Amino acid sequence: MEQYKLLTPGPLTTTDTVKEEMLFDRCTWDQDYKNITQKIRMQLLDLAEASADDYTTVLMQGSGTFTVESVMTTAMKQQDKALIITNGTYGERIVKMADYIGLHYHHYNVAYNAYPNEQELKYILENDPSITHLVMVHCETTTGILNPIEKISELTKMYDKTFIVDAMSSFGGVEMDIPELGIDFLISSANKCIQGVPGFGFVIAKRDELQACEGNANSLSLDLYDQWKEMDKEGKWRYTSPTHVVAAFSKAIDELIAEGGISARFERYQRNNRLLRDSLEKLGFRAYITDNRQSPIITTFLFPNDTFEFTEFYHYVKEKGFVLYPGKLTEINTFRIGNIGEVYEADIERLCNVIQEYMGVVIK
């Protein structure tokens, strides 16, 4: 199988040393393995700038979506009501979860390239006192927009609401002070900015909020509270955990710290993204999201002309060593390029040269 750079929002290209951690078989009951789980939990709190007195971490088997659903089914009581804020398909997936679970909610949605309107949100909150939770996606990889989490945080504090943040594609790559933002449940995944491999997600939760969730869940396997109570004893997962993935993630955290932490990784991602956007603009590709709303995670590009064929373009670029992502917008033709993972400016330069060859454009 040919090796290539995954320019996607995760799974992503990982280091050889992270992959090598998966060559060793581990037992879920062994103390050495449980120590790895506990190490990860404490390191995630450090990355979140959160105290173990006030916050805790729970690891949950499955994809990021499993972990989001574990929070939605555990964090809310039957009488609670969520204000779910969306501007992309991953926020809309949370709405779909709420329907499946049977939660009460108000769905506030804006265009995929727009920010939520604070005045409109204030109006909703002031006129519906039954709302108890605010839920939003931080980085919507539908488009690459980075939502104004600070502004929403102010509203949750002002109106005393529980704040649930899907930071799937941002945590570990974008600096955020979880306690300062007043986030009660932050959700992310092993195969995103921390640069591990797929297999589990994690929740950084306020202890008192999670403690109050006993008995809420209507799912056995997705009961975040029960998972936490078992894991908090000595690092034992309730059910079979992805041992190889957990070991790889432990190594990936160490490599994030060695790189200089989240700030250093953000700077690398930002440089990748800036170079990508500038270079493709010269080749006739316009970004869907404006600079001031663009995340350093993934960028959506419009097709350069009516004759552009993405499938042909995709296979040409893949043969040269890069895998891209199709677009998720339905009303206009787009594709996406991620720049997280083990990707550097030299990789972006090579990619842009490949795209220039494909387009037959000479930059003067």
C-alpha positions in Angstrom: 0.0 0.0 0.0 1.3 3.4 -0.9 2.1 5.8 1.9 0.5 9.3 1.7 -0.2 12.3 3.8 -3.7 12.4 5.1 -4.8 16.0 4.7 -8.1 15.5 6.6 -9.5 16.6 10.0 -8.8 13.1 11.4 -7.9 10.3 11.1 -4.7 12.0 10.2 -1.0 11.3 9.5 0.7 10.1 12.7 4.4 9.7 13.6 6.1 6.4 13.3 6.7 6.4 17.0 3.0 6.7 17.7 2.3 3.8 15.4 5.1 1.7 17.0 3.2 1.8 20.3 0.5 -0.4 18.8 2.9 -3.2 18.1 2.8 -4.4 21.7 -0.3 -6.3 23.1 -1.6 -5.2 26.5 -4.0 -6.6 29.0 -6.9 -4.4 30.1 -6.6 -5.7 33.7 -2.9 -5.2 34.0 -1.8 -2.5 36.3 0.8 -1.1 33.8 -2.1 -0.6 31.3 -4.3 1.0 34.0 -1.4 3.3 34.8 -1.4 4.5 31.2 -5.1 5.3 31.4 -4.5 7.4 34.6 -1.5 9.1 33.0 -3.6 10.2 30.0 -6.4 11.5 32.3 -4.1 13.7 34.3 -2.2 14.9 31.2 -5.5 15.9 29.5 -6.4 18.0 32.6 -3.0 19.7 32.4 -3.6 20.5 28.7 -7.0 21.9 29.6 -5.4 24.1 32.3 -7.9 22.5 34.7 -7.4 21.5 38.4 -8.0 17.9 39.4 -10.0 19.3 42.4 -12.6 20.9 40.0 -12.4 18.8 36.9 -12.0 15.2 35.8 -11.5 13.2 32.6 -13.4 10.3 31.3 -12.3 8.1 28.3 -15.0 6.5 26.2 -14.7 3.7 23.7 -15.8 4.4 20.1 -15.6 7.3 17.7 -16.0 11.0 18.6 -19.7 10.7 17.9 -20.1 8.0 20.5 -18.5 10.3 23.0 -20.7 13.3 22.1 -23.7 11.0 22.5 -22.5 9.8 25.9 -22.5 13.4 27.1 -25.9 14.2 25.7 -27.5 11.1 27.2 -25.8 11.6 30.6 -25.6 15.3 31.2 -29.3 16.1 30.8 -32.2 15.1 32.9 -35.7 14.4 31.4 -36.9 17.8 32.5 -33.9 19.7 31.1 -33.8 21.6 27.8 -30.8 22.3 25.6 -30.2 25.3 23.3 -28.3 23.6 20.5 -26.4 26.2 18.3 -25.4 25.0 14.8 -23.7 26.2 11.7 -22.6 22.9 10.2 -23.4 19.2 9.9 -21.7 18.2 13.1 -23.8 20.5 15.1 -26.8 19.1 13.2 -25.7 15.6 14.2 -26.1 16.6 17.9 -29.7 17.7 17.1 -30.3 14.3 15.6 -28.9 12.7 18.7 -31.3 14.7 20.8 -34.2 13.4 18.7 -33.0 9.8 19.2 -32.5 10.3 22.9 -35.8 12.2 23.3 -34.3 15.3 24.8 -36.1 18.7 24.9 -34.2 21.3 22.9 -34.4 24.5 20.9 -32.4 24.4 17.7 -30.8 27.7 16.7 -29.0 27.5 13.4 -27.3 30.0 11.1 -25.6 29.8 7.7 -22.5 27.5 7.5 -20.2 30.5 7.0 -21.8 32.7 9.7 -21.4 33.2 13.4 -24.3 32.9 15.9 -25.9 36.2 16.6 -25.5 37.1 20.3 -28.6 39.3 20.5 -30.7 36.5 19.0 -29.3 34.1 21.5 -30.0 36.5 24.4 -33.6 36.9 23.2 -34.0 33.1 23.2 -32.5 32.7 26.7 -34.5 35.6 28.2 -37.8 34.3 26.8 -37.3 30.6 27.5 -36.2 30.1 31.1 -36.7 26.3 30.7 -33.4 26.1 28.8 -30.7 24.6 31.1 -27.9 23.7 28.7 -26.1 25.4 25.8 -24.5 23.1 23.3 -22.2 24.0 20.4 -19.3 22.8 18.1 -16.1 24.8 18.5 -14.5 24.0 15.1 -17.0 22.9 12.5 -15.0 20.8 10.1 -18.0 21.0 7.7 -16.4 24.2 6.6 -13.4 24.9 8.8 -15.0 27.8 10.7 -13.8 28.4 14.2 -16.8 29.5 16.3 -16.6 32.3 18.9 -16.5 30.1 22.0 -15.6 33.1 24.2 -18.8 34.9 23.3 -21.0 31.9 24.0 -19.1 31.4 27.2 -20.1 34.9 28.4 -23.8 34.0 27.7 -23.6 30.7 29.7 -22.2 32.6 32.6 -24.7 35.5 32.3 -27.7 33.2 32.2 -26.2 30.4 34.5 -26.4 27.6 32.0 -24.5 24.3 31.7 -22.0 24.6 28.8 -21.3 21.6 26.5 -18.7 22.0 23.9 -17.9 19.6 21.1 -14.1 20.5 20.7 -13.5 17.4 18.6 -11.3 19.0 16.0 -9.9 21.9 18.1 -8.7 20.6 21.5 -5.0 20.1 21.5 -4.5 22.4 18.5 -6.2 25.6 19.7 -5.4 27.0 23.1 -8.4 27.3 25.4 -8.6 27.8 29.2 -11.5 25.4 30.1 -12.1 26.8 33.6 -11.9 30.4 32.5 -14.4 29.6 29.7 -16.7 28.0 32.2 -17.0 24.8 30.1 -18.8 22.1 32.0 -18.3 19.2 29.4 -15.6 19.4 26.7 -15.6 16.6 24.2 -12.7 15.5 21.9 -11.2 12.5 20.3 -7.9 10.6 20.2 -7.4 11.0 16.4 -7.6 14.8 16.1 -5.1 17.5 17.2 -3.3 15.3 19.8 -2.4 13.2 16.8 -3.3 9.7 18.0 -5.3 7.1 16.1 -9.1 6.4 16.1 -10.7 4.3 18.7 -11.8 6.4 21.7 -12.9 9.9 22.7 -12.6 11.8 26.0 -14.6 14.2 28.1 -13.1 16.8 30.4 -15.9 17.5 32.9 -16.6 19.6 35.9 -16.7 17.2 38.9 -19.8 18.7 40.5 -21.7 18.6 37.1 -20.7 15.0 36.4 -21.5 14.0 40.0 -25.0 15.2 39.5 -25.5 13.0 36.4 -26.0 9.7 38.3 -29.0 7.8 36.8 -29.6 10.2 33.9 -28.3 8.0 31.0 -30.7 5.8 29.1 -27.8 3.8 27.5 -25.7 1.3 29.3 -22.6 1.5 27.2 -22.8 5.3 26.8 -23.3 6.1 30.5 -20.6 8.6 31.1 -21.2 8.7 34.8 -20.8 5.0 35.3 -17.7 5.0 33.1 -16.2 7.7 35.3 -17.0 6.0 38.6 -15.3 2.8 37.4 -12.3 4.6 35.8 -11.8 6.9 38.7 -11.0 4.0 41.0 -7.7 2.9 39.4 -8.0 3.4 35.7 -10.1 0.4 34.7 -12.5 0.9 31.8 -16.0 -0.7 32.3 -15.8 -2.7 29.1 -13.0 -3.8 26.7 -11.0 -0.8 25.8 -8.9 -0.2 22.6 -5.6 -1.0 24.3 -3.4 -0.4 21.2 -5.1 3.0 20.6 -4.7 4.0 24.2 -1.0 3.3 24.3 -0.6 5.2 21.0 -2.5 8.1 22.4 -0.3 8.2 25.5 2.8 8.5 23.2 1.0 11.2 21.2 0.4 13.3 24.3 4.1 13.0 25.2 5.0 14.2 21.6 2.6 17.1 21.9 4.3 18.2 25.1 7.8 17.7 23.6 6.8 19.9 20.6 6.1 22.8 23.0 2.5 22.1 24.0 -0.7 23.4 22.4 0.7 26.9 21.6 3.5 25.4 19.5 1.2 23.0 17.7 -1.3 25.8 17.0 1.5 27.9 15.5 2.6 25.0 13.2 -1.0 24.4 12.1 -1.5 28.1 11.6 1.6 28.4 9.4 0.4 25.4 7.4 -3.0 26.9 6.9 -1.7 30.3 6.0 0.7 28.9 3.4 -2.1 26.7 2.0 -4.6 29.5 1.6 -2.2 32.0 0.1 -0.8 29.4 -2.3 -4.1 28.1 -3.5 -5.5 31.6 -3.9 -2.8 32.3 -6.5 -3.9 29.2 -8.3 -7.5 30.3 -8.5 -9.0 28.5 -5.5 -11.1 30.8 -3.2 -11.7 29.8 0.4 -15.3 29.5 1.6 -14.6 30.9 5.1 -13.2 34.4 5.5 -9.8 34.8 7.2 -11.2 36.2 10.4 -13.4 33.1 11.0 -11.0 30.4 9.6 -9.6 27.7 11.9 -6.1 26.4 11.5 -7.6 22.9 11.2 -9.2 22.5 7.8 -10.1 24.8 4.9 -13.0 24.5 2.5 -12.2 25.6 -1.1 -14.6 26.5 -3.9 -14.2 24.8 -7.2 -12.1 27.2 -9.4 -14.3 26.9 -12.5 -17.3 25.0 -14.0 -15.1 22.3 -15.6 -13.2 21.3 -12.5 -13.7 17.6 -11.7 -13.0 16.7 -8.1 -12.8 13.0 -8.5 -10.1 13.3 -11.2 -8.3 16.0 -9.1 -8.5 13.8 -6.0 -6.9 10.8 -7.7 -4.2 12.9 -9.3 -3.2 14.4 -6.0 -3.4 11.0 -4.2 -1.0 9.5 -6.8 1.4 12.2 -5.8 1.2 11.3 -2.1 -1.7 13.3 -0.6 -5.3 12.4 0.3 -7.9 15.3 0.5 -11.5 15.5 1.6 -14.6 16.0 -0.5 -16.8 19.0 0.5 -19.9 18.7 2.7 -21.9 21.7 1.3 -24.8 20.8 -0.9 -25.6 24.2 -2.5 -22.1 24.8 -3.9 -19.2 22.7 -5.1 -16.3 22.5 -2.7 -13.6 20.3 -1.4 -11.6 20.4 1.9 -7.9 20.3 2.8 -6.8 19.6 6.4 -3.4 20.7 7.7 -3.3 18.9 11.1 -1.4 15.8 12.0 2.3 15.1 11.2 2.2 17.8 8.5 4.7 20.6 8.0 5.2 23.6 5.7 7.4 21.5 3.4 4.5 19.1 2.9 2.1 22.0 2.1 4.6 23.4 -0.4 4.8 20.0 -2.1 1.1 19.7 -2.2 0.7 23.2 -3.7 3.3 22.3 -6.4 1.3 19.2 -7.2 -1.9 21.2 -7.5 -0.1 23.8 -9.7 1.0 21.0 -12.0 -2.6 19.7 -12.2 -4.0 23.1 -12.9 -1.3 23.9 -15.5 -0.7 27.3 -14.0 2.6 29.1 -14.0 3.1 31.6 -11.2 5.1 34.5 -12.4 
